[in-house]
């Protein structure tokens, strides 16, 4: 008999730790996301050279690389459960909120690692100005949280579909277009070294977006997961 | 005292009727064998009872002392062993058991894990990756996982699938123990497995 009852945080951490362990043993999602990110960055940088692009264009290129890298791998967190037939065991035993939170933290870890590798390479390859680095990092953190908050639920929705990869990008695009516009605007300002007051509006928008997406996902996930 | 009730259950996939008018009431200490030819809906009925298929008509009820159980109570009190339920190939047997114990709301000790592995004849193999197990060993590990929470409702679909004679003996022992203290529902086509249950529900007739 279980010795004591585990709370939501323990259960979510168990799902997260299990996914991290599986990823360390298979390296499937991380290798996919890294290869996609580095390849895209290399193509972009070799094509453009040190041509001194405007900050707005650099910001857009940066988030295009992150967006498509995320699309390449973030859905794996649910697709792997369906394809290996382990989703049923998880559905039978785990609280849906714990599953969502565990998967969300796994995706956050994965995308944080990717941005941690891609960002320095981006600055090196494109010769982008660092501007206000702390503000840039703040935008980056909010971007990662917003992207993962929205795409984790979409990943659960598409995991049973036949054309998962295409559907993931198609369904994610409409809900990510708004934060991507805000991210590009905020990144442009951060690269230019603008004052915080100039960038406050998109930052507030990004915080609100992340809170709304994660809250809505927590409320809706149990219906998506059970079907 | 736990109760599992099925009230006039029916299931259709589009125009095709799978079964209809299934009704029973099981209390702790009762067991039910669901049998019938291939395609008669045995696995569908199990999934429907567990809430993973919607009934076209009728209702399923899980109760404790005549009070309906919540979704989380049902999750913590039910277990399934089935060929279509898989454990994680890239985790060891012990890691699988610890993981499922934790996500189902409990905490399992190493001693308990060892006891369960010994019960299903996997002593000494808990540190191996499940991907290296044979299909029979995987089936045994599913029993160990199913018994982690000492379920009040135990669902077995093709309970001896992939098992050798020793494995079948272990399953018979487990069912013998749990049919006294739980509600056991078995879906099977094997005649000898019908003896696992005190009641029989024949589908496809």
Interface residues (C-beta under 8 A of the other chain):
Chain A: X1 X2 X3 X4 X5 X6 X10 X11 X14 X15 X18 X21 X22 X25 X26 X84 X85 X86 X88 X89 X90 X91 X92 X93 X94 X95 X98 X99 X226
Chain B: X50 X51 X52 X72 X75 X78 X79 X80 X84 X85 X86 X87 X88 X89 X90 X91 X95 X99 X100 X101 X102 X103 X104 X105 X106 X107 X108 X109 X145 X148 X149 X150
